[in-house]
Amino acid sequence: RYVPLSDKANNFVDIDLAGAGFSTELSVVSAIVDTTPPELLTFSFTPSEIDTSDGPVIVTVTLTATDDIAGIRASGALNFDSPSEFNKVQGFAVEVERSGTPEIVTFQGTATFPQFSETGIWAIRYAPLSDEAGNFVDIDLADAGFPTELVVANSDTVR
């Protein structure tokens, strides 16, 4: 309904389009409508146990997904939560392969755990997916039956 405008002197105004006599409605017509989010086919990460005593350790995350009509757009941030939930390690999956009909897309990314990371069982809970029609879903990995637990050790803290 509103369009923000500004000039080089930093004067700002929000224009009320309807109040100014402009149409604010858009009609979308399509013979095929895609309202279904993508589906996660596979999810894994390696290794499943790490020791950060001697330095940072990289964990590789791989997932494949499919979409029924519009096609896969993207995955997103992959967050590992520490046992205390005060720390996070974030990876981001990028597309590495696209094939088939229906389309199957493989994403891969890395998450780097710093030296002396909190020890215990870290969890990755969700895998975000979206399609070209704008449908988005955060897949609950545990509910979908995929691995979620990464064991982090640090032999220096055991001494």
SVG drawing of the C-alpha trace seen along z (x, -y; Angstrom):
<svg xmlns="http://www.w3.org/2000/svg" viewBox="-8 -18 55 60">
<polyline fill="none" stroke="black" stroke-width="0.4" points="0.0,0.0 2.9,-2.4 6.0,-3.3 8.9,-4.9 10.6,-7.7 13.7,-9.7 15.9,-12.3 19.7,-13.1 19.0,-15.5 17.6,-12.6 14.1,-13.7 11.8,-10.7 8.1,-10.2 5.8,-7.1 3.3,-7.6 -0.1,-6.0 -0.7,-4.5 -4.5,-3.9 -4.9,-7.4 -3.1,-8.8 -5.5,-7.0 -3.2,-4.1 -4.3,-0.5 -2.8,1.7 -4.1,5.1 -2.5,7.7 -4.3,10.6 -2.2,13.7 -3.6,16.2 -1.9,19.6 -3.1,22.9 -0.8,24.6 -0.3,23.6 2.5,24.7 1.8,24.5 3.9,27.5 7.3,27.0 10.3,29.1 10.9,32.5 14.1,33.6 15.3,37.0 18.6,37.5 20.7,35.8 24.0,36.7 27.2,35.2 30.7,36.5 32.4,37.2 29.9,37.9 32.5,37.7 35.3,35.0 38.1,34.0 39.0,30.3 42.0,30.6 44.6,30.0 42.7,27.4 39.5,26.6 37.7,29.5 35.5,29.3 32.2,31.2 30.8,31.7 27.0,31.7 25.3,33.2 21.6,33.2 19.4,33.9 15.9,32.5 13.2,32.6 10.3,30.4 7.1,31.3 6.5,28.3 8.6,25.1 11.9,26.7 14.3,26.2 15.6,22.7 17.9,23.0 18.9,24.5 20.2,22.3 22.0,22.0 22.8,25.3 23.2,24.7 24.8,27.1 23.8,26.2 26.1,27.0 25.0,29.1 24.6,26.0 22.8,24.3 25.0,21.2 27.2,21.9 26.4,22.4 28.5,23.5 26.9,22.5 27.4,23.9 25.7,23.0 24.9,25.5 25.4,24.6 24.1,26.5 26.6,29.0 24.3,31.0 20.9,30.7 19.3,33.4 16.2,35.3 12.5,34.9 11.2,34.4 14.2,32.3 16.6,33.6 19.2,31.2 22.2,32.0 23.5,29.4 26.8,29.6 28.4,27.3 30.8,27.3 30.7,26.2 34.0,25.5 34.2,26.3 36.9,24.1 39.7,25.6 38.5,26.3 34.8,26.3 32.4,27.2 32.4,31.0 29.4,33.3 26.6,33.9 25.9,31.1 22.7,31.2 21.6,30.0 17.8,29.8 16.6,28.3 17.4,28.2 15.8,25.2 14.5,25.6 12.7,23.3 11.4,23.7 11.1,21.2 7.5,20.6 8.4,19.2 7.4,22.2 9.6,22.6 10.0,25.4 12.3,26.0 12.6,29.8 12.7,31.2 15.6,33.7 14.8,35.9 11.1,36.1 12.1,37.1 14.4,39.8 17.8,38.2 20.9,38.1 21.1,35.0 23.8,35.7 27.5,34.9 29.9,35.9 32.5,33.3 35.5,34.3 38.5,32.3 41.2,34.6 42.9,31.6 39.9,31.1 40.0,34.7 43.4,34.6"/>
</svg>
